């Protein structure tokens, strides 16, 4: 079964709607951090960040996700002040040169507020808006798009023997609980997007089970975001620690994830994953219309 013909799916960001019924989006990663697992330290300098952003824009990125704190397993916590120092100049630069969507990858409301005031549109919170009690109000005030991610524990503890009786059912239940809680708190239902948090408090087997069952994780016609790019479970499955060997498997999983209903894909390498999405969608449409 293909998933190109979804019921109408709208993601509302800053009073604007994005129709995700047929065309998926690429979210490009821009880490202004010294210690992210794949590209730590590469874009700390603003000119380097700008060059990378312009390359992603040229390659067809839809959203640029700016982060100032690594969420790799065991990563140390960063103060709000340091996170702001890293991300605000990048967002200012992006907004001055680009009218596309900008996301702030943070769990701190002080960082989210400053980023949204500077020109960001989306809050991507790995804690599912649970780490900071003020985060919901900030997102509501700015009518931001919101990515609600599932994570067991914190980045410091999440890989300490994570256990689930049924990982698919538990992640789905988490999404439903957060959906209801956030709607009750006043967020627009159409502003919400959900991320199963591949690699965040999951073993390789948990990750595979989630990827096999992505359609079960789509709740209330809300878009699903998939972030698998260069992650360690790929190396585990390949039996290799070489980051370069995770490039093409990421592209393959972008195609698989799109076929199974994931409509936003968070990646390091933009062009090949854009091409993967467009080719997958073309083939899905062909099978649906019956064109020879």
Helices and strands as residue ranges (DSSP letters): E 10-13, E 16-19, E 25-31, H 46-58, E 63-67, H 80-97, E 101-105, H 109-118, E 122-125, H 135-142, E 145-149, H 167-184, G 189-191, E 192-195, H 204-212, G 214-217, E 223-226, H 232-238, G 243-246, H 247-259, E 264-267, H 270-289
